[in-house]
Amino acid sequence: MKAAALVRRRAVVAADAFVEVAIWHVPTPLAPSTHRFKYRLAYVVKEQCVLRYDSERAKGDHRHTETTEEPYAFSTPDQLMADFEADVARWNHEHGRS
């Protein structure tokens, strides 16, 4: 079985910003993750990725901000989306983009 795309979308959220989401169901987990999802969620403002959640072989689940990279505790695709959306809202609030 190949990876199956569950979500692939790009949404313009402002004249200078967009959100891109891609989530796949994979046949086997990407170690060290134990779940069967691969994902990449990005928030791009003024052509700069300011927030990204992704899963990679060897790195596992993690999130990037403008200055940091840290582990992310993946549980479900729905929770992933909720966490990402909350981080986007927080970033917008902190940067006066509400």
Backbone bond lengths (Angstrom), bond angles and torsions (degrees), N, CA, C in turn:
res aa  C-N    CA-C-N  psi(-1)  N-CA   C-N-CA  omega(-1)  CA-C   N-CA-C  phi
1 M - - - 1.449 - - 1.526 109.44 -
2 K 1.307 116.30 134.51 1.454 122.04 176.08 1.522 109.81 -86.98
3 A 1.314 115.42 169.74 1.465 120.23 173.73 1.529 108.49 -64.16
4 A 1.328 115.59 139.56 1.465 121.19 179.47 1.526 108.94 -114.87
5 A 1.321 115.94 123.32 1.465 120.10 179.34 1.521 109.45 -68.81
6 L 1.325 116.03 125.36 1.465 121.50 176.03 1.523 110.52 -96.69
7 V 1.313 116.25 -40.28 1.468 122.42 179.74 1.515 107.92 -142.83
8 R 1.317 116.07 133.27 1.475 121.92 171.85 1.514 105.63 -147.26
9 R 1.326 115.23 107.37 1.461 117.28 179.86 1.514 110.84 -152.88
10 R 1.301 113.30 155.32 1.464 121.86 175.44 1.516 105.93 -132.11
11 A 1.332 116.02 126.00 1.463 120.73 -177.47 1.523 109.30 -125.24
12 V 1.316 115.12 125.37 1.459 120.49 174.91 1.523 106.49 -77.26
13 V 1.340 116.83 125.16 1.459 120.97 -177.37 1.531 112.28 -111.74
14 A 1.311 116.94 -10.83 1.466 123.61 175.01 1.523 106.62 -162.23
15 A 1.311 116.44 168.59 1.466 119.90 -179.12 1.527 111.94 -58.45
16 D 1.325 116.61 -27.39 1.464 120.54 -177.37 1.525 113.18 -119.87
17 A 1.340 117.66 20.42 1.472 119.66 -175.76 1.525 111.45 -148.39
18 F 1.348 114.36 146.87 1.458 119.51 174.70 1.523 109.69 -147.44
19 V 1.324 114.13 160.23 1.457 122.97 174.96 1.519 106.88 -115.50
20 E 1.325 116.59 135.11 1.458 121.37 175.96 1.525 108.07 -124.36
21 V 1.329 115.72 129.98 1.465 121.66 -176.89 1.526 108.92 -129.33
22 A 1.322 115.57 131.04 1.465 121.46 174.68 1.529 107.25 -140.66
23 I 1.321 116.10 123.71 1.462 121.88 177.53 1.524 107.78 -132.87
24 W 1.330 115.66 130.28 1.452 121.75 178.64 1.526 110.18 -121.59
25 H 1.307 116.18 149.06 1.464 122.13 169.09 1.520 105.16 -95.86
26 V 1.332 116.57 123.99 1.468 120.87 -176.51 1.534 110.13 -109.76
27 P 1.322 117.40 153.38 1.467 120.09 -176.22 1.529 113.77 -66.33
28 T 1.326 116.84 -31.92 1.465 120.89 178.22 1.522 108.80 -138.20
29 P 1.319 117.51 149.95 1.470 120.15 -179.86 1.529 111.62 -60.28
30 L 1.336 114.63 150.02 1.460 121.11 173.93 1.523 106.91 -91.21
31 A 1.320 116.22 102.81 1.465 120.86 -176.37 1.522 110.07 -55.77
32 P 1.309 118.59 139.02 1.452 128.25 12.35 1.534 115.05 -89.81
33 S 1.326 118.17 4.78 1.468 119.81 177.09 1.521 110.17 -65.38
34 T 1.323 116.47 153.68 1.457 120.79 179.20 1.528 112.19 -111.33
35 H 1.322 117.74 -4.82 1.470 121.93 178.80 1.526 109.91 -94.46
36 R 1.333 115.92 167.64 1.467 120.51 -176.46 1.530 112.04 -107.12
37 F 1.339 115.62 48.79 1.462 120.81 177.21 1.523 109.19 -131.17
38 K 1.318 114.63 141.20 1.460 121.80 170.94 1.521 104.58 -119.78
39 Y 1.324 116.52 138.81 1.459 118.58 -175.65 1.516 112.03 -149.43
40 R 1.334 112.98 158.67 1.460 121.98 173.96 1.533 106.37 -150.13
41 L 1.320 115.95 116.40 1.454 121.62 177.94 1.521 106.62 -124.17
42 A 1.310 117.33 127.92 1.459 120.34 -175.51 1.523 110.76 -135.36
43 Y 1.323 114.50 142.91 1.461 122.04 172.42 1.519 106.12 -117.06
44 V 1.339 116.21 120.19 1.456 122.46 -175.20 1.528 108.80 -118.12
45 V 1.325 115.54 126.23 1.461 122.48 179.77 1.523 108.24 -127.52
46 K 1.311 115.37 128.79 1.472 121.30 -179.90 1.528 110.75 50.83
47 E 1.323 115.41 45.54 1.472 124.31 177.49 1.524 114.10 64.57
48 Q 1.334 117.75 18.04 1.462 121.69 177.26 1.524 108.98 -123.07
49 C 1.323 116.19 130.73 1.458 120.61 176.36 1.528 107.60 -74.87
50 V 1.332 116.13 112.72 1.464 120.45 -176.57 1.525 112.16 -99.90
51 L 1.341 116.88 -14.55 1.457 121.24 -179.75 1.528 108.29 -154.87
52 R 1.335 116.53 131.99 1.467 119.57 178.15 1.523 110.10 -148.25
53 Y 1.307 115.38 134.80 1.458 123.19 171.25 1.519 105.75 -112.45
54 D 1.329 117.92 133.50 1.454 119.03 175.35 1.513 111.36 -156.91
55 S 1.317 113.30 166.32 1.467 121.13 176.76 1.518 106.89 -125.99
56 E 1.327 114.60 134.84 1.464 120.34 -179.47 1.520 109.28 -138.29
57 R 1.308 114.98 147.96 1.463 119.84 172.96 1.528 107.49 -57.83
58 A 1.287 117.53 138.32 1.474 126.53 -179.69 1.531 112.75 80.34
59 K 1.327 118.92 -39.09 1.472 120.79 178.89 1.518 112.15 -88.64
60 G 1.313 117.66 -30.94 1.462 121.07 -176.47 1.522 112.07 75.44
61 D 1.316 114.81 -154.00 1.466 122.03 -176.71 1.524 109.43 -82.47
62 H 1.331 116.17 129.68 1.453 119.37 179.07 1.519 110.74 -158.44
63 R 1.331 114.32 167.08 1.465 120.22 178.05 1.515 109.14 -132.04
64 H 1.325 113.73 147.96 1.457 121.67 179.21 1.529 108.25 -116.26
65 T 1.312 115.88 139.99 1.458 120.71 166.63 1.524 105.55 -114.41
66 E 1.293 116.89 -171.00 1.470 119.48 -179.54 1.526 111.69 -60.55
67 T 1.334 117.12 -29.09 1.465 119.51 -173.12 1.527 114.73 -125.11
68 T 1.330 118.41 -8.47 1.463 119.70 -174.58 1.516 112.49 -134.20
69 E 1.310 114.42 162.02 1.465 123.07 169.09 1.521 105.57 -133.46
70 E 1.343 116.33 129.69 1.455 119.81 -177.94 1.520 110.41 -143.97
71 P 1.330 117.50 156.96 1.460 120.51 178.24 1.526 110.72 -61.67
72 Y 1.321 115.50 150.76 1.463 122.52 175.71 1.523 107.85 -123.87
73 A 1.317 117.20 133.12 1.466 122.41 -179.24 1.535 109.45 -89.18
74 F 1.325 116.45 88.01 1.464 121.88 179.86 1.522 109.81 -68.22
75 S 1.354 115.88 136.92 1.470 119.58 173.73 1.525 110.81 -125.02
76 T 1.336 117.47 -53.24 1.467 122.12 178.62 1.528 108.97 -145.87
77 P 1.331 117.62 159.86 1.466 118.93 175.41 1.533 112.33 -59.68
78 D 1.332 117.44 -37.42 1.471 119.89 179.27 1.524 111.11 -63.61
79 Q 1.323 117.20 -43.04 1.465 120.31 179.05 1.521 110.45 -67.88
80 L 1.324 117.48 -37.08 1.464 121.99 175.85 1.528 109.73 -56.50
81 M 1.325 116.85 -48.93 1.467 120.99 179.79 1.528 110.82 -62.36
82 A 1.331 117.06 -43.00 1.467 120.46 -179.81 1.524 110.94 -63.26
83 D 1.331 117.07 -43.25 1.466 120.77 179.45 1.532 110.95 -64.29
84 F 1.320 116.44 -43.67 1.458 121.07 179.21 1.531 110.71 -62.80
85 E 1.318 116.71 -47.17 1.465 120.55 179.78 1.526 111.21 -61.18
86 A 1.328 117.92 -38.91 1.467 121.55 177.26 1.530 110.64 -64.66
87 D 1.336 117.10 -40.36 1.467 120.53 178.26 1.530 111.56 -67.03
88 V 1.320 117.29 -37.98 1.470 120.62 177.08 1.529 109.05 -63.51
89 A 1.325 117.20 -46.27 1.468 120.73 179.19 1.528 110.78 -61.39
90 R 1.326 116.74 -42.58 1.469 120.92 178.95 1.537 110.33 -63.23
91 W 1.343 116.94 -45.47 1.461 120.68 179.20 1.531 110.03 -59.32
92 N 1.336 116.75 -45.96 1.460 120.60 179.62 1.523 111.20 -60.45
93 H 1.312 116.70 -43.28 1.469 120.38 179.61 1.537 110.68 -63.80
94 E 1.322 116.63 -45.33 1.470 120.93 -178.84 1.525 112.98 -66.14
95 H 1.325 116.01 -23.15 1.470 120.15 -177.87 1.528 112.55 -109.54
96 G 1.333 116.19 17.25 1.468 121.20 175.79 1.504 114.76 65.10
97 R 1.328 116.53 32.81 1.460 120.94 -178.63 1.520 112.43 -110.99
98 S 1.310 118.61 17.97 1.469 122.13 -176.52 1.496 112.23 -67.26
